[in-house]
Amino acid sequence: MARPLRVLARFLTLAAAMAAALVMSWKPLLGSSSAAGLSLLSIILDGINYRQGATKCWPKILDASLAVLWTACSILLFLRTFDWLWRYAGLVILASLSLLSCISACLRRPWVWQVAMDHVEAHENRLVLRQASNVVTLYWALLFALMATGVAVNSCCNTQLAAGDTGETRTLVHPSQTMNLLLGVCWPSLVLVLGARSSERLGRYAKTLEERQPVLLRILTLKAWRIKDSVIAEIVVSELREGLPPLKTAQPPLSTAVQKIQSAKARCTLQMHQASRLLQSVRRWGTMPGTSEESTTATVFRWQDEVEVPTWVEDLKVDSPLGRRWAKTASLDLFAREPGLLYRVLLFCGEAQTLAFAGRSCSCWRQLLLDMAQRSPRQLWSWVLRHGRSLSARQRIGFWQWCLGEDDSKHAAALMAAAAARTKRSETKRSETPEEILLGAAVRSDLLSLSRLCSGLGGTVPGLEVSSASMLALLDALGSEPRDSAAALIVDRLLQEPWHCQRLWLLSDAALPWLVMQCRYFQVIIAAQLPNLFRHFMGEGLAPELFFCAWLQGLFQSCLKAETQLRIMDHFIFERSFKVFVKLAVAIFTLLEKRLIGQDIEKMMDILFESQAWDLSQEEILKATFAVKVTRSMLREIQ
């Protein structure tokens, strides 16, 4: 029933136009009244369709404008306010429609888009369709202008008001009936029919050009050998939309993400939940009853009788300092026997500096607090970094060096030694530019990947300008310079796995698919976290992944103050995962949701580009970031 009503509503709109074209040249009042009645009936039927879900927009701009114009024209003709209106009513209507089409296209609200929405599939790129609708709307503005031209010639040269005709049935007379038939009836009808038949073909052609535009832009950009971050983001989003299937609410990965996020929202506050889970994991370690002597598969320890020993002791290696000490003395302090109590005290303190000092106080606490091979110490540090006090500027460089130097493998050791040697040599040679420093770090990190990228682009590095600017801004916020030894070590390690900044900054041939997957993570999470805003984005043709990719390229420097960016970087470096940036982007959209809902694409882009006008406190952004539910398991399922 819904589809026949929608067809009937479109038919009534066309009938109103045809009735006006056939009758207006003889009986203006009758023609305008008939057209007004048919237009109003079409709006009513369209409203019924809207309530039944058969149409996505009501009232439509064209239907409402026609009803208002015909009704106003009928009232003015009935009141005989303007005698000239009897001769030029059709011209006024058509000129108004042409002007209306131009205005709606200029305001990016094409009335053709409202009609096309009923025929758009969910997976189609709505930004492309909106641009195509804009072209078709301008095409109809031209058609209305052509129709108005024929009617204007007929009204000026071949139309007269019947002499002495002052009754209710005023009529128009035409010296040449042939000219009136051709210009007043046939010409508007012919243009109307040709426009209806050709506009669909024009829309498909415009859609094809819009879809090909990112490819052409990519080719032209690569020929220019200068890729800005916004262009890189556009290329990445284009690859995402073309290479991956659209999201569907009832199917993974979106359905899985929605389920996990809803379960997280049903719990208590995320801060309390994480602290409780950490203490429960430590409590599950348990203790084992002491005996005079007992062996394990890993090592052999002995302890005093009737003493309960925590199970974490079993994991100690024989040749470790704590293992040798335990083998001799078999003694532990109270906090080492009850790690849950130690963790509870440190959670209450909430300072990373306290954690570091406590871990260095004795070998037992070092094992419990600084051994990142275990899960619980990592959870403790992560909680303190999220909800505790921020690191000071002097502490942060040392903390980053500790996190980045955790890997004791030969490759990491050789990498950092090479960086230190390079820094010493650079002190005696000429000063290197930031681009040279970054390229040197990329060469040491992954020479083959960088060479494969450059060989396909004539020896150039397309992401060098963006990456060097991001690196300089980060080191400036850190209070360091690229030529400092500490900064050199940090840059070298950030380009390595698992931080992957070499891929982030397009210094690797694996950068594009990697960036596409990061944008896919964000796309799924924002669709699950903010479904109403995501649907609004899709309806307006705005890709939020475009902004995420551009922000990510600059490590969100354009969105955050220096101290807030450094706190986010603390989490990124410690957790070794880009999930914190996904959470940050979703948090920004969450805080801006009320301003974005209901706006058109132009207004939304103005809001998102003007980060200085967001008026968001940095604490508010951090709080919203850490309230977003994103886990490594969720990201693995999205893959």
Buried (B, 14 or more C-beta within 10 A) or exposed (E): EEEEBBEBBBEBBBBBBBBBBBBBBBBBBBBBBBBBBBBBBBBEBBBBBBEEEBBBBBBBBBBBBBBEBBBBBBEBBEEEEEEEBBBBBBBBBBBBBBBBBBBBBEEBBBBBBBBBBBEBEEEBBBBBBBBBBBBBBBBBBBBBBBBBBBBBBBBEEBBEBEEEEEEEEBBBBBEEEEBBBBBBBEBBBBBBEEBEEEBEEBBEEBBEEBBEBBEEBBEEBBEEEEBBBBBBBBBBBBBBBEEEEEBEEEEEBBBBBBEBBEEBEEEEEBBEEBBEEBBEBBEEBEBBEBEEEBEEEEBEBBBEEEBEBBEBBBBBEEEBEBBBBBBEEBEBEEBBBBBBBBBBEBBEBBBBBBBBEBBEEBBBBBBBBBBEEBEBBBBBBBBBBBBBEBBEBEEBBEBBBBBBBBBEEEEBEEBBEBBBEBBEEBEEEEEBEBBBBBBBBBEBBBEEBBEEBBEEEEEEBBBBBBBBBBBBBBBEBBBBBBBBBBBBBBBBBBBBBEBBBBBBBBBBBBBBEBBBBBBBBBBBBBBBBBEEBBEBBBBBBBBBBBBBBBBBBBBBBBBBEBEBBBBBBBBBBBBBBBBBBBBBBBBBBBBBEEBBBEBBBEBBBEBBEEBEEBEBEBEEBBBBBBBBBBEEEBBEBBE
